Amino acid sequence: MRIKLQQDRDTILRILASDDVERKLRVLDKLDGVNEKDSINILIKTLEDKSWCMREKAAHKLATYGTRISSRLKRLLTKGYWYTRASACLALGEIVDMRTVEPIITVLLNDENPTVTKEASNALVKLASSKPKKFAARLYDLQLPESELQAVLFSLEQADIDLYQRIKELLVDERSV
């Protein structure tokens, strides 16, 4: 069946609510034909899909909208199913918005689901590796309690020892300013 996205938003949402993952993936591939606002809303809604494949694809497509959708994704970090929170972390890691460091750290430190905390850790690693100086400055500005800072640094160390060393050096530089 050929899917045409000149169909209305409700039809697209109906398709996305079905169990046919292949059909839903085709819809996501063709979302460019929908206006931006509807496309973002559809992709945000898809972060609640039961299929990880769907959520992952939606998260990557959402990341293309950049920092202008960060606030919507930040709200998803504190509500909904665990897989919605994990998908929001994935998208935020792709966006690389330093304003999201604090809420992602909160998820890393407080969420009880290991998949969510893993995605939060991955997001922090992406943020730190893309802009190490800004990341370290943001960490310093947050003035986290030592135990929380160590948990964040441990997360970086587990993922990338060189990145961990770099961030530690930058934090020392921030403290000496």
PABA-553854 format. One line per 2 residues: number of its first residue (from 1); for each residue x, y, z of N, C-alpha, C. Coordinates in Angstrom, 1 decimal. Atoms other than C-alpha are relative to their C-alpha. Layout:
N
NUM = X/Y/Z/X/Y/Z/X/Y/Z ~ ... .
% end
This chain:
177
1 = 0.8/-1.2/0.0/0.0/0.0/0.0/0.9/1.2/0.0 ~ -0.7/-1.2/0.1/1.3/3.4/-0.9/-0.6/1.0/1.0 .
3 = 0.5/-0.9/-0.9/1.1/6.0/1.8/0.2/1.4/-0.5 ~ -0.2/-1.4/0.5/0.5/9.6/0.8/-0.3/0.9/1.2 .
5 = 0.1/-0.8/-1.1/1.1/12.2/3.4/-0.8/1.3/-0.2 ~ 0.9/-1.1/0.1/-1.3/14.6/2.0/-1.3/-0.3/0.8 .
7 = 1.1/0.4/-0.9/-3.7/12.7/4.2/0.0/0.9/1.2 ~ 0.0/-0.9/-1.2/-4.8/14.6/7.3/0.7/-0.6/1.2 .
9 = -0.7/0.4/-1.2/-3.1/14.4/10.6/-0.6/-1.1/0.8 ~ 0.7/1.1/-0.7/-5.7/12.1/12.1/0.2/-1.3/-0.6 .
11 = -0.3/1.3/0.8/-5.2/9.5/9.4/1.4/-0.5/0.4 ~ -1.3/0.3/-0.3/-1.5/9.6/10.1/0.1/-0.6/1.4 .
13 = 0.0/0.5/-1.4/-2.1/9.2/13.9/-0.6/-1.3/0.1 ~ 0.6/1.3/0.0/-4.4/6.3/13.2/0.9/-1.1/-0.5 .
15 = -1.0/0.9/0.5/-1.7/4.6/11.2/1.0/-0.3/1.0 ~ -1.0/0.2/-1.0/0.8/5.2/13.9/-0.5/-0.7/1.2 .
17 = 0.6/0.8/-1.2/-1.6/3.7/16.5/-0.1/-1.4/-0.3 ~ 0.1/1.4/0.3/-1.7/0.5/14.6/1.2/-0.9/0.4 .
19 = -1.1/0.9/-0.4/0.5/-2.6/15.2/0.9/-0.3/-1.2 ~ -0.7/0.3/1.2/1.9/-2.6/11.7/1.3/0.9/0.0 .
21 = -1.2/-0.8/-0.2/5.5/-1.4/12.4/0.6/0.4/-1.4 ~ -0.6/-0.4/1.3/6.6/-1.5/8.7/-0.8/1.2/-0.6 .
23 = 0.8/-1.1/0.5/3.7/0.8/7.7/0.3/1.3/0.8 ~ -0.3/-1.2/-0.8/4.4/3.1/10.6/1.4/0.6/-0.3 .
25 = -1.4/-0.5/0.3/8.1/3.3/9.7/-0.1/0.8/-1.4 ~ 0.1/-0.7/1.3/7.1/4.3/6.1/-0.6/1.4/0.2 .
27 = 0.6/-1.3/-0.3/4.9/7.1/7.5/1.0/0.9/0.6 ~ -1.0/-0.9/-0.6/7.8/8.4/9.6/1.0/0.4/-1.1 .
29 = -0.9/-0.4/1.1/10.0/8.3/6.5/-0.5/1.1/-0.8 ~ 0.6/-1.0/0.9/7.6/10.5/4.7/-0.6/1.2/0.7 .
31 = 0.6/-1.1/-0.8/6.7/13.0/7.4/0.4/1.4/-0.6 ~ -0.4/-1.3/0.5/8.4/15.8/5.4/-1.1/0.7/-0.7 .
33 = 1.2/-0.6/0.7/5.1/16.3/3.6/-1.0/0.6/0.9 ~ 0.9/-0.5/-1.0/3.4/17.4/6.8/0.6/1.3/0.5 .
35 = -0.6/-1.2/-0.5/3.8/20.9/8.2/0.8/-0.2/1.3 ~ -1.0/0.3/-1.1/6.5/21.3/10.8/-0.7/-0.2/1.4 .
37 = 0.6/0.1/-1.3/4.2/21.8/13.8/-0.6/-1.4/0.2 ~ 0.6/1.4/-0.1/2.2/18.6/13.0/1.1/-1.0/0.0 .
39 = -1.1/1.0/0.0/5.4/16.7/12.2/0.6/-0.1/1.4 ~ -0.6/0.1/-1.3/6.9/17.6/15.6/-1.0/-0.7/1.0 .
41 = 1.0/0.6/-0.9/3.6/16.7/17.4/-0.1/-1.5/-0.3 ~ 0.1/1.4/0.3/3.5/13.4/15.6/1.2/-0.8/0.5 .
43 = -1.2/0.6/-0.4/7.1/12.6/16.3/0.1/-0.1/1.6 ~ 0.0/0.0/-1.4/6.7/13.5/20.0/-1.0/-1.1/0.5 .
45 = 1.0/1.1/-0.3/3.6/11.2/20.1/0.6/-1.4/-0.2 ~ -0.6/1.3/0.3/5.7/8.4/18.5/1.0/-0.4/1.0 .
47 = -0.9/0.4/-1.1/8.1/8.5/21.4/-0.7/-0.8/1.0 ~ 0.8/0.9/-0.9/5.3/6.7/23.3/-0.3/-1.3/-0.6 .
49 = 0.2/1.2/0.7/5.2/3.9/20.7/0.6/-1.2/0.8 ~ -0.5/1.1/-0.6/5.7/0.4/22.0/1.3/-0.6/-0.6 .
51 = -1.1/0.5/0.8/8.3/-0.3/19.3/1.2/0.8/0.2 ~ -1.3/-0.7/-0.2/11.9/0.7/20.2/0.4/0.6/-1.4 .
53 = -0.3/-0.5/1.4/12.5/1.0/16.4/-0.7/1.3/-0.3 ~ 0.8/-1.2/0.3/9.7/3.5/16.1/0.5/1.2/0.8 .
55 = -0.5/-1.1/-0.9/10.9/5.5/19.1/1.3/0.5/-0.4 ~ -1.4/-0.4/0.4/14.5/5.5/18.0/-0.1/0.9/-1.3 .
57 = 0.1/-0.7/1.2/13.6/6.7/14.5/-0.6/1.4/0.3 ~ 0.6/-1.3/-0.4/11.3/9.4/16.0/1.0/0.9/0.7 .
59 = -0.9/-0.8/-0.8/14.0/10.6/18.4/1.1/0.6/-1.0 ~ -1.0/-0.5/1.0/16.5/10.9/15.5/-0.6/1.1/-0.9 .
61 = 0.7/-1.0/0.9/14.0/12.8/13.3/-0.3/1.3/0.9 ~ 0.3/-1.2/-0.9/13.1/15.1/16.3/1.3/0.8/0.1 .
63 = -1.3/-0.7/-0.2/16.8/15.9/16.7/0.3/1.0/-1.1 ~ -0.2/-0.9/1.1/16.8/17.5/13.3/-0.6/1.4/0.2 .
65 = 0.6/-1.3/-0.2/14.6/20.3/14.6/0.8/0.8/1.0 ~ -0.9/-0.8/-0.8/17.4/21.3/17.0/-0.5/0.4/1.3 .
67 = 0.2/-0.4/-1.4/17.3/23.2/20.2/-1.4/0.6/0.2 ~ 1.4/-0.6/-0.2/13.8/24.7/19.5/-1.0/-1.0/0.6 .
69 = 0.9/0.9/-0.6/12.2/21.5/20.7/0.5/-0.6/1.3 ~ -0.6/0.5/-1.3/14.5/20.9/23.7/-1.0/0.1/1.2 .
71 = 0.9/-0.2/-1.2/11.9/22.3/26.2/-1.1/-1.1/-0.1 ~ 1.0/1.1/0.1/9.3/19.8/24.9/0.5/-1.3/0.4 .
73 = -0.7/1.3/-0.3/11.7/16.9/25.2/0.3/0.0/1.5 ~ -0.3/-0.1/-1.4/12.8/18.1/28.7/-1.2/-0.4/0.8 .
75 = 1.2/0.3/-0.8/9.2/17.8/29.9/-0.3/-1.5/0.0 ~ 0.2/1.4/0.1/9.1/14.2/28.7/0.9/-0.8/0.9 .
77 = -0.9/0.6/-0.9/12.0/13.4/31.0/-0.6/-0.4/1.4 ~ 0.6/0.2/-1.4/9.8/13.5/34.1/-1.4/-0.6/0.0 .
79 = 1.3/0.6/0.0/6.6/11.9/32.9/-0.1/-1.1/-1.0 ~ 0.2/1.0/1.0/5.3/9.0/30.9/0.7/-1.3/0.3 .
81 = -0.6/1.3/-0.1/6.5/5.5/30.4/1.5/0.1/0.0 ~ -1.4/0.0/0.0/10.1/4.6/30.9/0.6/0.2/-1.4 .
83 = -0.6/-0.1/1.4/10.6/4.2/27.2/-0.2/1.3/-0.6 ~ 0.2/-1.4/0.5/9.3/7.7/26.5/1.1/0.8/0.6 .
85 = -1.1/-0.8/-0.6/11.8/9.1/29.0/1.4/-0.4/-0.7 ~ -1.2/0.4/0.7/14.6/7.0/27.4/0.1/0.6/-1.4 .
87 = 0.0/-0.6/1.4/13.7/8.2/23.9/0.2/1.5/0.1 ~ -0.2/-1.4/-0.2/13.6/11.8/25.1/1.5/0.3/0.3 .
89 = -1.5/-0.1/-0.2/17.2/11.3/26.4/0.8/-0.2/-1.3 ~ -0.6/0.2/1.3/18.2/9.9/23.1/0.0/1.2/-0.9 .
91 = 0.2/-1.2/0.9/16.8/12.9/21.2/0.9/1.1/0.5 ~ -0.8/-1.1/-0.6/18.4/15.4/23.6/1.5/-0.2/-0.2 .
93 = -1.5/0.3/0.2/21.8/13.7/23.3/0.4/0.4/-1.5 ~ -0.2/-0.3/1.4/21.5/14.1/19.5/0.0/1.6/-0.3 .
95 = 0.1/-1.4/0.2/20.5/17.8/19.8/1.2/0.8/0.5 ~ -1.2/-0.7/-0.6/23.4/18.8/22.0/-0.3/1.4/0.4 .
97 = 0.4/-1.2/-0.6/21.7/21.6/23.9/0.5/0.1/1.4 ~ -0.5/-0.1/-1.4/23.7/22.6/27.0/-1.0/0.3/1.1 .
99 = 1.1/-0.4/-1.0/20.5/23.9/28.6/-0.6/-1.3/0.6 ~ 0.6/1.3/-0.5/19.5/20.2/29.0/0.9/-0.8/0.9 .
101 = -0.9/0.8/-0.8/22.5/19.1/31.0/-0.6/-0.3/1.4 ~ 0.5/0.2/-1.4/20.8/19.6/34.4/-1.2/-1.0/0.0 .
103 = 1.1/1.0/-0.1/17.5/17.8/33.6/0.5/-1.5/-0.4 ~ -0.5/1.3/0.3/19.5/14.9/32.0/0.7/-0.6/1.2 .
105 = -0.7/0.4/-1.2/21.7/14.7/35.1/-1.1/-0.5/1.1 ~ 1.1/0.4/-0.9/18.5/14.6/37.2/-0.5/-1.4/-0.3 .
107 = 0.5/1.4/0.4/17.3/11.6/35.2/1.0/-1.0/0.3 ~ -1.1/1.0/-0.3/20.7/9.9/35.5/0.0/-0.4/1.5 .
109 = -0.2/0.2/-1.5/20.7/10.3/39.3/-1.3/-0.6/0.6 ~ 1.2/0.3/-0.8/17.0/9.7/40.1/-0.9/-1.0/-0.7 .
111 = 0.9/0.9/0.6/15.3/7.5/37.5/0.3/-1.5/0.4 ~ -0.2/1.4/-0.4/14.8/3.9/38.6/0.1/-1.0/-1.1 .
113 = -0.1/0.9/1.1/14.7/2.4/35.2/1.4/0.0/-0.6 ~ -1.4/0.0/0.5/18.2/1.2/34.0/0.1/0.4/-1.5 .
115 = -0.1/-0.5/1.4/17.4/1.8/30.3/0.0/1.5/-0.1 ~ 0.0/-1.5/0.0/16.5/5.4/31.1/1.3/0.6/0.4 .
117 = -1.3/-0.6/-0.5/19.6/6.0/33.1/1.1/-0.3/-1.0 ~ -1.0/0.3/1.1/21.7/4.3/30.3/-0.1/1.1/-1.1 .
119 = 0.2/-1.0/1.1/20.2/6.7/27.7/0.4/1.4/0.5 ~ -0.4/-1.2/-0.6/20.7/9.6/30.1/1.5/0.1/0.0 .
121 = -1.4/0.1/0.1/24.3/8.6/30.4/0.6/0.2/-1.4 ~ -0.4/-0.1/1.4/24.7/8.3/26.7/-0.2/1.5/-0.5 .
123 = 0.2/-1.4/0.4/23.2/11.8/26.2/1.0/0.9/0.6 ~ -1.0/-0.8/-0.6/25.6/13.3/28.7/1.4/-0.2/-0.7 .
125 = -1.2/0.3/0.7/28.5/11.6/26.9/0.0/0.8/-1.3 ~ 0.1/-0.7/1.3/27.3/13.1/23.6/0.2/1.5/0.2 .
127 = -0.2/-1.4/-0.3/27.0/16.5/25.1/1.4/0.4/0.4 ~ -1.4/-0.2/-0.5/30.4/16.3/26.8/1.0/-0.1/-1.2 .
129 = -1.0/0.2/1.1/32.2/15.0/23.7/-0.2/1.0/-1.1 ~ 0.1/-0.9/1.1/30.7/17.5/21.3/0.5/1.4/0.4 .
131 = -0.4/-1.3/-0.4/31.4/20.6/23.4/0.6/-0.1/1.5 ~ -0.6/0.3/-1.3/33.8/19.6/26.3/0.1/1.3/0.9 .
133 = -0.1/-1.2/-0.8/34.5/23.2/27.5/-1.3/0.5/0.5 ~ 1.3/-0.4/-0.5/30.9/24.2/27.6/-0.6/-0.9/0.9 .
135 = 0.6/1.0/-0.9/29.9/21.0/29.2/0.6/0.1/1.4 ~ -0.6/-0.2/-1.2/32.5/21.4/31.9/-0.4/1.3/0.7 .
137 = 0.5/-1.3/-0.6/31.5/25.0/32.5/-1.4/-0.1/0.5 ~ 1.4/0.2/-0.5/27.9/24.0/32.8/0.0/-0.9/1.2 .
139 = -0.1/0.9/-1.2/28.8/21.2/35.3/0.4/0.9/1.1 ~ -0.6/-0.8/-1.1/30.8/23.7/37.3/-1.1/1.0/0.5 .
141 = 1.1/-1.0/-0.4/27.9/26.3/37.2/-1.1/-0.6/0.8 ~ 1.1/0.7/-0.7/25.4/23.7/38.5/0.4/-0.2/1.5 .
143 = -0.5/0.2/-1.4/27.5/23.4/41.7/-0.7/-1.2/0.7 ~ 0.6/1.3/-0.5/26.3/19.8/42.2/0.7/-0.4/1.3 .
145 = -0.7/0.6/-1.1/27.0/18.1/45.5/1.0/-1.0/-0.5 ~ -1.1/0.8/0.4/30.2/16.2/45.4/-0.4/-1.5/-0.5 .
147 = 0.4/1.3/0.4/28.4/12.8/45.3/-0.7/-0.1/-1.4 ~ 0.6/0.0/1.3/26.3/13.8/42.3/1.0/0.3/-1.1 .
149 = -1.0/-0.2/1.0/29.2/15.2/40.5/0.8/-1.2/-0.3 ~ -0.7/1.3/0.2/31.1/12.0/41.0/-0.8/-1.0/-0.7 .
151 = 0.8/0.9/0.8/28.2/10.0/39.7/0.0/0.4/-1.5 ~ -0.1/-0.4/1.4/28.2/12.1/36.5/1.3/-0.3/-0.6 .
153 = -1.3/0.3/0.5/31.9/11.8/36.1/0.3/-1.5/-0.1 ~ -0.1/1.5/0.2/31.7/8.0/36.7/-0.7/-0.4/-1.2 .
155 = 0.7/0.3/1.3/29.2/7.8/33.9/0.8/0.3/-1.2 ~ -0.9/-0.4/1.1/31.6/9.6/31.6/1.2/-1.0/-0.1 .
157 = -1.2/0.9/-0.1/34.5/7.4/32.8/-0.4/-1.4/-0.6 ~ 0.5/1.3/0.5/32.5/4.2/32.0/-0.1/0.0/-1.5 .
159 = 0.2/-0.1/1.4/31.8/5.4/28.5/1.3/0.3/-0.8 ~ -1.2/-0.5/0.8/35.1/7.1/27.4/1.0/0.6/1.0 .
161 = -1.0/-0.5/-1.0/38.1/7.4/29.7/0.7/1.3/-0.4 ~ -0.6/-1.3/0.5/39.7/10.1/27.5/-0.9/1.2/0.2 .
163 = 1.0/-1.1/-0.3/36.6/12.2/27.7/-0.1/0.3/1.4 ~ 0.1/-0.2/-1.4/36.4/11.7/31.4/1.2/0.8/0.5 .
165 = -1.2/-0.8/-0.4/40.0/12.9/31.8/-0.1/1.4/-0.4 ~ 0.1/-1.3/0.6/39.4/15.9/29.6/-1.0/0.9/0.8 .
167 = 1.0/-0.8/-0.8/36.3/17.0/31.6/0.5/0.2/1.4 ~ -0.6/-0.2/-1.4/38.1/16.5/34.9/1.0/1.2/-0.1 .
169 = -1.0/-1.1/0.2/40.9/18.8/33.6/-0.7/1.3/-0.2 ~ 0.7/-1.3/0.3/38.5/21.4/32.4/-0.7/0.4/1.3 .
171 = 0.6/-0.4/-1.3/36.7/21.3/35.8/1.0/0.6/0.9 ~ -1.1/-0.5/-0.9/40.0/21.9/37.6/0.3/1.4/-0.5 .
173 = -0.3/-1.3/0.6/40.6/24.8/35.2/-1.1/1.0/0.4 ~ 1.1/-0.8/-0.4/37.1/26.2/36.0/0.1/0.4/1.4 .
175 = -0.2/-0.3/-1.4/37.8/26.0/39.7/1.1/1.0/0.3 ~ -1.1/-0.9/-0.3/41.0/27.9/39.4/-0.2/1.4/-0.6 .
177 = 0.3/-1.4/0.6/39.4/30.9/37.5/-0.5/0.9/1.0 .
% end
